[in-house]
Amino acid sequence: MSTRPVSTDLPLPPGPRGRRLRNATKRARDFQGLLEELHRDYGDIVLFEMPTSPWCAVFTGDLAREVLTTQEQWFRPFYPPSNYDLLTHYFLQTSHGDDHRRRREIMLAGYAEERMRACANLILDNVDELIGRCSPNREVDMIDELERFSWRCMLDLVLGREPKLDPELGRNVLSAMKQDLLLGIVPFKEVVIKLPLPFNRRVRDTLKALDEVTYPAIERAKDPAHDGHDLISHLVRTAADGSAHGLYETDLEVRDEAYGHLCAAIDAPVGALTWGIHLVARHPDVRGRLEHELDDVLGNRPIEARDLRRLPYLRAIFREILRFEPPAYAMPAREALEDRVLGGYLIPKGTMTIVGAHVIQRRPEHWEDADEFRPERWLGVEAGDGMRPEDGYMPFGVEPRGCRGAGFAAMMFAFALASLFRDRRLEPLSRRPPSRTNIGIGVRGAYKVRIETR
């Protein structure tokens, strides 16, 4: 693509002018509501102001493809620098250009078929604990239980299964990451992080605890006799055989990639599972059809990895949940590295550009009855079809920045949901849907259900 200077005579996208404080407040309180308001009032591409920089939101598959694929090299993922040394190097999600390409290739190899078989077994082991904690005749907070389950899976995936780690460590890590991000917008943050404040102490204690289990995992992975299927072992082996091309040659680089994976990959599965329970419970016809399929395939036995191919309606539910309520309702911001053109408008250098996935995946030109939850629309659709941004479906992003752990997330969803609904009824205690976070991905608060025997 040409790198000729972009004409600055082009118009800027429509959008509200000024309102920096209002936009920042709305973004902090109700990010999804802000995006829907901007799309409703100004159309498919909107420029709005925030206190530190201009922002642009796009709401069509074509424009999303421009940002994420066609012009990807000029829209760099934006992550503020860590204030607590949580992440000191680039990792897969923050890398760009050739560095990202090399990390992507390594991660693709890490999710090869033989490793995915091992992943299936670790998820199934953790499903047993989830089911044990969700016994009938109890009221439980499903977000709390699903976070525990997801962290169990992610810690096993990234750090290995020896020793068995407390999922509370993972929750503390995620809390530390969000505290780190929040501090990035606080005035005089250099002073704040030095004060003896409780949250500063909690973040540092959490990182120390995580380091104390991570560095021993790296040392185990260096043993030639160690054949672990965890991410750290894969990174260490890849560096040792020379195929990492200079990456992951220090323990700190391996640590940072592992932490980046942990921090970036937990909100989405928790969100998908929570919405799955809510939507299945609120649609009796869907629940009945799912229960019938589970009875036919599983009977009274636990789910096994080989069952996934025999549960087409469960897979359809998963894909429809990702369309109807994508865990990432707004994809992470990309910073324009130079003046660019989107949709005939000038996007000035430094603009933070985001893709409004929730709006795109509800557009009626892509979907019949777009605002209805209909898993049946996916029956007979082969894996991979209908997942291009021009078709209005991008739950795992698009290449070259698609989610490498999509297959792992799909197994987590299928194993957990099938096991929960096989012989149980999950009845939400409120008709209110799960609450969205204000960071663009995931759910927050509590979502309580009563568990009954089916």
N, C-alpha and C positions, 0 to 999 in steps of 0.2 A: 504493500500500500504506500502511496506517496506520502512523503513527509513535508511537502510544501506548506508554507505558512497558511493558516486559515484566515480568510477574510474577516476582519473585525466589523465589517459593514453589515454582517448578518444580524437579524434580530435575536434578542434573548428570548428564551421560552416564556410563555405567560406565567403569571403567578402573583401572589401578594407581594407588594414591595414594603420594606420595613418589617415591622412586627417581630424583630429578632427575639425579644424577651418572651412574647406570646408564643412564638413557635417553639422556643426552647422549653417553656413550661409545658405546653401541650405534648411535645415529644417525650418529655420525662414522665408524664402522667398517663398518656394514652397514645402511643406511637401509631398503632393501627388506625385509631380514630383520626389522627392528623392526616395520614396518607389518604384515607377514604374521603375526607373533607377536601383535600387538595385536588384529588381526581374529579370529584363531583363538581367543584367550582371552576376548575381551569383546564381539564382535559387530560390527554394522554402523556404529556410531558410538561412538567411544572418546575419552575425555578423559585425557590424560597430561601429566605435568609435566616441564618443562625448566628449566634454571637461571634463565632470564630471564623466563619467562612460561608460562602454561598453553597446551597445544596440543590440538587436536581433529582427529581423522582420520575421514573418512567413506568408506564402502565400497559405496554403492549408487548407481545412476543417479539415483534420485529426490532423494537428499540432495545429490548433486553438482549437480543442476540448481538446487536451492535456493541453494547457495553461489555458483555461477557465473553464474546467470541471474536467477532470481526475486528473490533478495535481494542481487544483485550490488552494489547501491549501498551496502550496509552492510558489505561484505567487501572491503576495499581491498588491492590487491597490496602485499606487504611486501618492500621491498628496503632493507637498511641503508645509511646514507649513505656515500658514497665517502670514503676516507681520503687518496687520492692525487689527487683532482680528476679521476679517470677520467671521471666523469659528474657534471656540475654542475647540470643541469636535469632536470626530468621528461622522459621519452621515452615512446614508445607503451606499452611493457610496464609502466611504473611509474605512468602517468597514471591518473586516475580521474574518474568523473562526466562533465561536459560537456567537460572537457579531453580525456579519452580519446575521446569520441565524435568530436570534431573531428579529432584525429590519426588516428583509424581511417578516416574518410572520405578523408583525404588519402592514406593508405597504400593504400586500395582503388583509388583512381585510379592510383596508381603501379604497380599490378599489373594494369592494363587489358590487353586482348587484344594491342594493338600492341606494348606493352612486353614481354609474355610471349614474343612471337616473337623479339625481340632476345635475351631471356634464354635461349631454347632454343639459339641460335647460340653464345652464350658458353659454355654448358655443354658443347656438343659439341666446341668447341675444346679445352677442358680435359680432356675424356674422352680425346682423342688422346694427351695427355701421360701420363695414367694408364695407358693400355694399353701405351704405350712403356716405362714403368717396370715393368710387370708382365709381362715377356716370359717365354716358356716356359723350363723347366728351371732355375728359380730358386726359392729360398725367400725369402719376403718377409713382413714384418710388415704385415698389411693395415690395422690401425688407423693405423699411420704413413702408409701410402700414401693411405688414404681421408681422413685429416686434411689431407694436402697438397692433394689434389684438391678437397675441400670448401672449404678456405681460398682456393684459386685462384678458385673460383666466387664465393664471397662477397665477396672483395676486388674482383673485376671488377664484381659487381652493385652494390656500395655506392659504391666510389670511382671506378669507370670503368676502362677498359682501357688507358689511356695515362697514365703508363708502366706496363709490366707489372711487378707487384709480386711480391716474393719471398714465398711462403706462410709462410716462417719468421716474418715479421713478424706474421702473423695468430696463429700459435701463441703467440708471445710476448705478444700482446694478451690472449688467453684466459688464459694463465698469470697475467698481471698482474691480471685481473679476479678470478680465484679467490683470489689472494693478498689482494686488497682485501677480499673477502668474509670470508676467514678472520680477517683482522686485526680485523674488527668484533666478534669475541667474545673478543679478547685483553685481559686486564686492563692498565690503564695504556697503552692504545694511543697516546694523545697523546704519550707519551714514546718509545714504541717506534719510531714513524714518523720521529722526528727523529734516531735513532741512525745512525751510518755503517755499517749492516749490509748485507751483499751483496744480500739480497732487496729492500731498499729502493732500492738503486742500480739493480738490474735493472728494477724497475717504472718508475722515473722515466725511465730510458734508453729503455724501450719506448714510453712515452707521448710522449716527445720525438720519437722516430723516426716514430710514427704521425702526430703533428701535422704533421711536415715533409712528409708526402704528402697529408694531408687538406686543409689550408688552400689549397695550390695547386689541388686539385680543386674547391674551392668557388669560387676565383677564375675557373677555366675555365668553370664553370657560369654565371657571371654574364655571360659574353660572349653577346650575342644570337645570334651566328652558331653557337654551340655547340649541337648537337642530341643530346647524349649521352643514353643510356637508363639511366644509373646512378641510384641513389637520390638522391645529392646533387644531381644536375642536376634531378631531379623536385622536390625540396624547394625549391631556389632558384627555379625557374620558378613554382612554386605561390605562393611568397611574393611574387614580383615582380608577378604578375597580380592579387593581392589576394584570391585564393580561400582563403588559409591563415588568414584572420580573425585576424591578429596573431601567428601562430606563425611560427617560422623566419625572423625578421626580422634576426637577428644571426648572424654566422659561428659563434659559440659554440653557439647553439641548433641550427644545422644539424649542427655537429660532434657534439654529444651524441646527437642522433637517429641519426646514422650509427654512432656507437660502440655505442649501445644495440642497434642491429640486428645489428652484428657479434658482440657478446658473447652475445646471446640466441639466435642462430640457427645455431650451428655444431655443438653437441653432438648435436642430434637427427638430422641427416642422416648423420653419422658412425656413430651408434648403429644407425640403420635399415639402413644398408649393411652394417655388420659382422654384425649379426644375420641379414641376408639371405644373406650368403655362408655363414655357419655353418649355418643351417637348410636351405638348398638342398643343401649338401654332405652333410648328415646324413639327407636323405630322397631316396634314389636315384630313387624314382618321380616325385617333384616335379622333380628335375633332368632326368630323361629327357623328361618332358613339356615342360619349358621349352626344352630343346635342340631338340626336334622343332618347336616353334613358331618358334624363332629361325631354324632351317634353312628352314622354309617361307616366312617373311616376308623375311628378310634375305639368305639364301644366304651368299655370301662378301663382300658389301659392308658397309660401316659403317652403323650405324643413322642414320636421319634423323628430324627432328622429326615428319614426317607419318606415321611408322611407329607412333607410340604408339597410335593408334586401331585398329591391326591386330594388337595384341599383348594380347589379353584375358587370357591366362594370366599374363603378366608383371604386369599390373595387379592380378590376383587375388592373386599372391604378395605384392605390395607391401601390399595392404590386410590380408592375413592376418598378415604380419609386424608391422604396426602394432597389430593386435589381440593377437597372441600374446606379443609382447615389445615393448610400446610404448616408444619412446625416452624419454618422460617417464613413468616408472613412478609418480612422485609429482608432482603439479602444484605450482607455486610457492605458497607459503603466502599466505593472505589474512588480514588482521588485522580482527577484529570491531570496528567503530567504536562500537558500543553494545551493550548486552545484546540478544541475539537468541534465537530459538527454532528449533531444528533437530530434527526427528523427535520432538517432544514434550519435548525436553530444553532446559535453559537453557545458552546459550553466553555466558559473561560477556564484557563489554567487554574488549578487549585480547587475547583468545584468538587464537592463530595457527591457522588452519583449513586443512587440506590434504585433497586428494582423492586417494585411493589408486587410481589408474587401472589399475595392473596387476591388482589384486584384482578390480575391477569388470569388466574385460574377460575374466576367466576364470570368471565366475559361470555355473553350469550352467542357471539359469533363462533366460538370454539365448542360450546357445549349446549346440547339441548337440555332445557330445564336446569340451567346452570346453578340456580340457588336451591336445588333439591339434592338431598343426599341419596344417591342411587348407585349402589355397588354393581348392579346388574349391567351398567354401561360398560364394564370392563370384562365381562364374561366373553370368552372367545378371542380376546385381544392378546396376542403373543407378547412375551416380555420384550420391552424395547419399543414397541409401537406406541404412537401417541405421546411420546415423551420429549418431543422437540419443542423449543421455545415458540416456534411459529404456530404450534398447535395449542399453546396456552397451558403447558404442563411442564413444570421444572422443579419438582420437590427436592431433588438432589443437586440443583444447579445444572450447569451445562459445561461441556468440555471447552477449553482445557482445564476448567476448574470444578468439574463435577466431584461429588463426594466419593472418596475412595472407599469409605466404609458403608456404602449403601446396602450391600449384600448382608453385612453383619447386622445392620439396623433392621432389615427385613426379617431376618431370623429371630431377633429379639422380639419383634412385634408378634410374629406368627406363633412362636412357642409360648409366649406369655398369654396372649389373648385366647388361644385354643385351650390352654390349660385352665384358665380362669372360667371360661364359659362351658367347659365340657360337662361339669356336674354342679355348677353353681349359677345362681342368679344374682347379679349385681344391680341393686336398686339405688340410684342416687337419692340422697335425702333432700335435695333441692332441684328445682327445674332450671336453675341458673347454670349456664355453661361454665367450663373452666375459665379462669382469669388469665389473660395474656400477660407476659412480662413486658417491660418497657424497653427491651434491648433488641427487639426484632425477631426473637426466637424463643420458643418454650412457653411454659405455663408457670404460675406462681400461686402462693397461698395454699388453701386446702380444697380438696374435692372429696367430700365424704359420701360413702355408700354403705348400705346395709347388705351383707352377704347372706344369702339364703341357699338352702339346698334345692336344686332343680328337681 
